[in-house]
Every structure is written in structure tokens, then in C-alpha cells.
Amino acid sequence: MSRDEPAIVDPDVYVPALLTHLSNTLTNNASIFYRQHFGVGLTDWRIMYRLASEPWITAHRICELSALDKAVVSRSIAWMESRGLVLIQGDAKDARRRLLALSPAGLDLHDRITVVALERERNFLAALSADEVAETIRLLTKLVNNLGAFSKPVAIPPEAVAPDETAPPTSPRRPIKPR
């Protein structure tokens, strides 16, 4: 593509935009739903299902598994501990580490939310056939395993216009053609 042919990203076919839209919509909807019906936010729920599948792990491990920020996880754990949803104990192997697990109340809440979460997932995936669901999971897993490629160095084009030139473009941008 030459400089004379400016392009724009078409959000209808640009995969990062589609995934961001999907993720943001699911996240916002779930956060409102879980707070309204269970009194927990989406981060709390994400930590809960990690602790249910892997009890007595560190906050660091939760961050690794969930791609969550350490400060966000720390605040959520403190909030859940104050409500009796998590148990915290020292690590016999390393006194600096704290191990986390769901309390009986946390496990009960987890089990109640799980029933609803799986039903919501079934509703969402109902637009797909069983084969399409399997293929979607396969493709998403493949993309998750390739996330490092998104951080590979890329060539940065030089500026074509001096930063002080603020006039709006005179011609419309055209979308990038679909693959």
C-alpha cells in the first residue's frame, strides 16, 4: 500500500477489534450480573473458580493463570477474606508466601455461581452447532497459545506529516480489505 492510498482498520474484520468488543461486552455484562445476583464482581468470580479448581495456591499463581493484575487480585482477596469467602494460611516451605483456598461459604457461593455461569455460557453458545463450539474452543486456544506473537517487533512507519500540521484529512480513509 502506498502513502497515496491511506487505509483505516475496519472493525468488522479486524480480529483484535472483534475480540476486544466480544470480551468487553461479556465482561461488562457478567460483572453487572454477578454483582446484582451474588454480590461479587467478575474478578472475584475469576479468582473463585481458580481456587475451586486449584486450592491452596498463591495470589501470584492466580495472576499467572488469569492474566490479572497483582493489585487487583490483592484487593479482591482482601475483600473476599473480609466476607469469609477465602481462607489464607502460611506456606510451610516459604514463610513469605500465603496460600489461598475457598472457605466453606466461598465454595457454596462458587457452586451456586457455577450453575448460573454454565447456563449463561450455554445460552451464549446456542448460536453455534456442537462442531462450531468445539472449533471455536480449538481456535481460541490456538490464539491464546500464540499471544506472544502479538508482541513481536514490527516496523514502525515514519511520520508522513509534521506533528504541527493539524488540518483534518481531505479524503476519506478506505477500510483494509478482509483476508
Order of alpha helices (4+ residues) and beta strands (2+ residues): beta-alpha-alpha-alpha-alpha-beta-beta-alpha-alpha-beta
